[in-house]
Amino acid sequence: MALEADYRIETFAEAETALAAIIKDPPDLILLDIGLPGMSGIEVTEKLRQEGLSIPILVLSSHNDWHFILSLFRMGISGYLAKDEAPANITQAVRAIANGQGGWISQRMAAAIAMRLEGDQPGNTRLSELDRQVLYLLSIGKTSEEISASLGVKPKKSASNRSISPSTPPAGTRRAVRWI
């Protein structure tokens, strides 16, 4: 059964428009693409939490890095699925989260995380959680000032995580984020 039969569904092309609509008329659940144009899905989640809205959020992303996924759960998301997940799995997750089940993650994403954890021994971590978030935001084209505002750190801190001018994203960051 399609979700449209049971839920009012609205789509937005830009994060800013979605954020304004969500704050004005909070939905029961948000299906959020983490790589939105303009403001990232991470920033949308942070702003919603700053507004005091505890709406369940199901994130869609292509990242399978367990540090990244864990940081999103710490921000208060309710579930995490790959963008290319089967439509039936997305429907199942939406229904489960709408019925109060948190901590939703697809079997495929869980397997990818488990594989990464097997090779991740204490002391081998090269980047901190903050470094990973900075790198991700750089990969989607955010400047140091935008990163600082999004992560709540001083511009100096986020600029120290890269060796470039604070207002220009470095070439190759999109490629680099795939290797973390």
C-alpha positions as CSV (number, residue, x, y, z in Angstrom):
1,M,0.0,0.0,0.0
2,A,1.4,3.4,-0.9
3,L,2.1,5.9,1.8
4,E,0.0,8.5,0.1
5,A,-3.1,6.6,1.1
6,D,-2.3,6.9,4.9
7,Y,-0.3,10.1,5.2
8,R,-0.3,13.7,3.9
9,I,3.0,14.0,2.0
10,E,4.7,17.2,1.1
11,T,7.9,17.6,-0.8
12,F,10.3,20.5,-0.9
13,A,13.1,21.4,-3.4
14,E,15.0,23.5,-0.9
15,A,15.9,22.9,2.8
16,E,15.0,26.5,3.8
17,T,11.5,26.2,2.4
18,A,11.0,22.8,4.1
19,L,12.3,24.1,7.4
20,A,9.9,27.1,7.4
21,A,6.9,24.9,6.5
22,I,7.9,22.3,9.2
23,I,8.2,25.0,11.9
24,K,4.9,26.6,10.9
25,D,3.0,23.3,10.7
26,P,5.0,20.4,12.3
27,P,4.4,17.0,10.6
28,D,4.2,13.7,12.3
29,L,7.4,12.5,10.6
30,I,10.1,13.9,8.3
31,L,11.8,11.9,5.6
32,L,15.0,13.9,5.1
33,D,17.7,13.7,2.4
34,I,20.9,14.6,4.1
35,G,22.4,16.1,0.9
36,L,19.9,18.9,0.3
37,P,20.8,21.8,-1.8
38,G,21.6,24.9,0.2
39,M,21.3,24.0,3.9
40,S,22.3,20.3,4.6
41,G,20.0,17.8,6.2
42,I,22.4,17.9,9.2
43,E,21.7,21.7,9.6
44,V,17.9,21.1,9.1
45,T,18.0,18.5,11.9
46,E,20.0,20.9,14.2
47,K,17.6,23.8,13.6
48,L,14.6,21.7,14.3
49,R,16.1,20.5,17.5
50,Q,17.0,24.1,18.4
51,E,13.4,25.1,17.8
52,G,12.4,22.4,20.4
53,L,10.7,20.2,17.8
54,S,11.2,16.5,18.5
55,I,9.6,15.3,15.3
56,P,10.8,11.8,14.3
57,I,13.3,12.1,11.4
58,L,14.1,9.3,8.9
59,V,17.3,10.2,7.1
60,L,18.1,9.0,3.6
61,S,21.8,9.2,2.7
62,S,24.4,7.4,0.7
63,H,26.9,7.4,3.6
64,N,27.6,4.1,5.3
65,D,30.2,5.4,7.7
66,W,29.2,4.3,11.2
67,H,30.7,7.4,12.9
68,F,28.6,9.6,10.7
69,I,25.5,7.6,11.2
70,L,26.0,7.4,15.0
71,S,26.5,11.2,15.1
72,L,23.1,11.6,13.4
73,F,21.4,9.3,15.9
74,R,23.0,11.4,18.7
75,M,21.4,14.4,17.1
76,G,18.0,12.7,17.6
77,I,17.1,11.1,14.3
78,S,14.8,8.1,14.4
79,G,16.1,6.1,11.5
80,Y,18.7,5.9,8.7
81,L,18.3,4.3,5.3
82,A,20.4,4.3,2.1
83,K,19.1,6.5,-0.7
84,D,18.8,3.5,-3.0
85,E,16.9,1.4,-0.5
86,A,14.0,-0.6,-2.0
87,P,10.8,1.4,-1.8
88,A,9.1,-1.3,0.3
89,N,11.9,-0.9,2.9
90,I,11.4,2.9,3.0
91,T,7.7,2.4,3.4
92,Q,8.2,-0.1,6.2
93,A,10.6,2.3,8.0
94,V,8.2,5.2,7.6
95,R,5.3,3.2,9.1
96,A,7.4,1.8,11.9
97,I,8.8,5.2,12.9
98,A,5.3,6.8,12.6
99,N,4.2,4.1,15.1
100,G,6.9,5.1,17.6
101,Q,9.7,2.7,16.7
102,G,13.0,4.5,16.9
103,G,16.5,3.4,16.0
104,W,15.4,2.1,12.6
105,I,18.2,1.1,10.3
106,S,18.1,-1.2,7.3
107,Q,19.6,-4.6,7.4
108,R,22.0,-3.6,4.5
109,M,23.2,-0.5,6.4
110,A,23.6,-2.5,9.6
111,A,25.7,-5.0,7.7
112,A,27.9,-2.3,6.2
113,I,28.4,-0.7,9.7
114,A,29.2,-4.1,11.2
115,M,31.8,-4.7,8.5
116,R,33.4,-1.4,9.2
117,L,33.4,-2.0,12.9
118,E,35.2,-5.3,12.5
119,G,38.2,-3.4,11.1
120,D,37.9,-0.4,13.4
121,Q,40.1,-1.2,16.4
122,P,40.7,1.3,19.3
123,G,43.5,3.6,18.5
124,N,43.1,3.2,14.8
125,T,40.6,6.1,14.4
126,R,42.3,8.8,12.5
127,L,39.5,11.4,12.6
128,S,37.4,12.6,15.4
129,E,33.6,12.8,15.1
130,L,33.9,16.6,14.7
131,D,36.6,16.1,11.9
132,R,34.2,13.8,10.1
133,Q,31.4,16.2,10.3
134,V,33.6,19.0,9.1
135,L,34.8,16.9,6.2
136,Y,31.2,15.9,5.2
137,L,30.1,19.6,5.3
138,L,33.1,20.5,3.2
139,S,32.2,17.8,0.7
140,I,28.8,19.4,0.1
141,G,30.4,22.7,-0.5
142,K,30.0,24.5,2.9
143,T,32.4,27.3,3.8
144,S,34.3,27.5,7.2
145,E,31.8,30.1,8.4
146,E,28.8,27.9,7.5
147,I,30.5,24.9,9.1
148,S,31.2,26.8,12.3
149,A,27.6,28.0,12.5
150,S,26.3,24.6,11.8
151,L,28.5,22.7,14.3
152,G,28.5,25.4,17.0
153,V,32.3,25.8,17.0
154,K,34.5,28.8,16.6
155,P,35.5,29.5,13.0
156,K,39.1,29.0,14.0
157,K,38.4,25.4,14.9
158,S,36.7,24.4,11.7
159,A,39.3,26.2,9.7
160,S,42.1,24.3,11.5
161,N,40.5,21.1,10.1
162,R,41.6,22.1,6.6
163,S,44.5,23.8,5.0
164,I,42.8,26.2,2.7
165,S,41.2,29.7,2.7
166,P,38.3,29.8,5.1
167,S,35.7,30.8,2.5
168,T,36.6,28.3,-0.3
169,P,35.8,24.6,-0.2
170,P,38.9,22.6,-1.2
171,A,39.1,20.6,-4.5
172,G,39.0,16.9,-3.8
173,T,37.0,16.9,-0.6
174,R,34.0,15.1,-2.2
175,R,36.5,12.4,-3.3
176,A,38.1,12.3,0.1
177,V,34.9,11.8,2.1
178,R,34.3,8.5,0.3
179,W,37.5,7.1,1.8
180,I,36.6,7.8,5.4
